[in-house]
Amino acid sequence: MILEVADLRVDPDQALAFEAAIAEGLATVIAQAKGYRGHKVNRSQETMGRYLLMIEWETLENHTVNFRGSHAFAKWRGFVGPFFVTPPVVEHFELVTSSN
């Protein structure tokens, strides 16, 4: 399993609209993608307009090749892209240890 972590920065004045858009995009686009396993969105308590999006994928390629190379990626960016004040910073992580 691969964890995609995206650091998202949006205009704090648009936070509620962004939260509605990301929820809809996750449900209608991301959740249908090959290799999708689940997601979480967390809002920063210290930095207004900062969110962490965490998506679990079966493989790295499910995100970087299958999803990003598909028409669904453009559809996803249509939901969330207009809210970004800076480009998202995205990294992929592999689990080393867990308490679960």
C-alpha positions as CSV (number, residue, x, y, z in Angstrom):
1,M,0.0,0.0,0.0
2,I,1.2,3.5,-0.9
3,L,0.1,6.7,0.9
4,E,-0.2,9.8,-1.2
5,V,0.1,12.9,1.0
6,A,-0.8,16.2,-0.6
7,D,-0.2,19.5,1.2
8,L,-2.9,21.8,-0.1
9,R,-3.1,25.6,0.4
10,V,-6.4,27.4,-0.4
11,D,-7.8,30.9,0.2
12,P,-9.2,30.8,3.8
13,D,-12.2,32.8,2.6
14,Q,-13.1,29.9,0.3
15,A,-12.6,27.1,2.9
16,L,-16.2,26.0,3.1
17,A,-16.6,25.9,-0.7
18,F,-13.3,24.0,-1.0
19,E,-14.4,21.5,1.6
20,A,-17.6,20.8,-0.3
21,A,-15.7,20.6,-3.7
22,I,-13.0,18.2,-2.4
23,A,-15.7,15.9,-0.8
24,E,-17.6,15.7,-4.0
25,G,-14.4,15.2,-6.1
26,L,-13.2,12.4,-3.8
27,A,-16.6,10.6,-3.9
28,T,-17.3,10.9,-7.6
29,V,-13.8,10.8,-9.1
30,I,-11.0,9.5,-6.8
31,A,-13.1,6.7,-5.2
32,Q,-13.7,5.3,-8.7
33,A,-10.0,5.2,-9.6
34,K,-8.1,1.9,-10.1
35,G,-6.2,1.0,-6.9
36,Y,-8.0,3.5,-4.6
37,R,-8.3,2.2,-1.1
38,G,-9.4,5.1,1.0
39,H,-8.7,8.7,1.9
40,K,-8.6,11.3,4.7
41,V,-8.7,15.1,4.6
42,N,-7.4,17.1,7.5
43,R,-7.6,20.8,8.1
44,S,-4.8,22.6,9.9
45,Q,-5.5,24.1,13.3
46,E,-2.6,26.5,13.1
47,T,-2.5,27.6,9.4
48,M,-5.8,28.9,7.9
49,G,-6.4,27.5,4.4
50,R,-4.0,24.5,4.8
51,Y,-5.2,20.9,4.3
52,L,-3.5,17.5,4.1
53,L,-5.1,15.1,1.7
54,M,-4.1,11.5,2.3
55,I,-5.1,8.8,-0.2
56,E,-4.2,5.2,0.0
57,W,-3.4,3.4,-3.2
58,E,-2.6,-0.2,-3.9
59,T,0.5,0.7,-5.8
60,L,2.4,3.8,-6.7
61,E,1.6,3.3,-10.3
62,N,-2.1,3.4,-9.6
63,H,-1.7,7.0,-8.7
64,T,1.2,8.2,-10.8
65,V,0.4,6.3,-14.0
66,N,-3.2,5.0,-14.0
67,F,-4.9,8.0,-12.4
68,R,-2.7,10.9,-13.4
69,G,-2.6,9.6,-17.0
70,S,-6.4,9.4,-17.2
71,H,-9.2,11.8,-18.1
72,A,-10.3,11.5,-14.5
73,F,-7.3,13.5,-13.4
74,A,-8.5,16.6,-15.3
75,K,-12.0,16.1,-13.9
76,W,-10.5,15.9,-10.3
77,R,-8.5,19.1,-10.9
78,G,-11.7,20.8,-12.1
79,F,-13.2,20.2,-8.6
80,V,-10.2,21.3,-6.5
81,G,-7.8,23.2,-8.7
82,P,-9.6,26.6,-8.7
83,F,-9.2,26.8,-5.0
84,F,-5.4,26.4,-4.8
85,V,-3.3,29.5,-4.0
86,T,-0.1,27.6,-4.5
87,P,0.6,24.3,-6.3
88,P,0.0,21.3,-4.2
89,V,3.1,19.5,-2.8
90,V,2.7,15.8,-3.2
91,E,4.8,12.9,-1.9
92,H,4.3,9.1,-1.6
93,F,5.0,7.1,1.5
94,E,5.3,3.4,2.3
95,L,4.3,2.1,5.7
96,V,7.2,1.2,8.0
97,T,5.4,0.5,11.3
98,S,1.9,1.0,12.7
99,S,0.0,0.7,16.0
100,N,-3.0,-0.8,14.2
